[in-house]
Amino acid sequence: MPGQQTLCPLCGARFDPTDAASCPSCPLSGSCTALCCPRCRYSFPAETPIAAMLRRALGRHASRRAI
């Protein structure tokens, strides 16, 4: 989805995963789903839809408990 920002877990940079090139040294760069941060070149797995759903659900649950 264009415009959606991803946060690098190593350096904290925000970037658009569709604009980020895959890791240049990886032989699987064409079929790999890992993201590579354009600032620090750290590669990490893309968030799966199930993980995103759990993160949103747990975030909502934690915000209700804080009230």
Helices and strands as residue ranges (DSSP letters): E 6-7, E 14-15, E 34-36, E 43-45, H 49-65
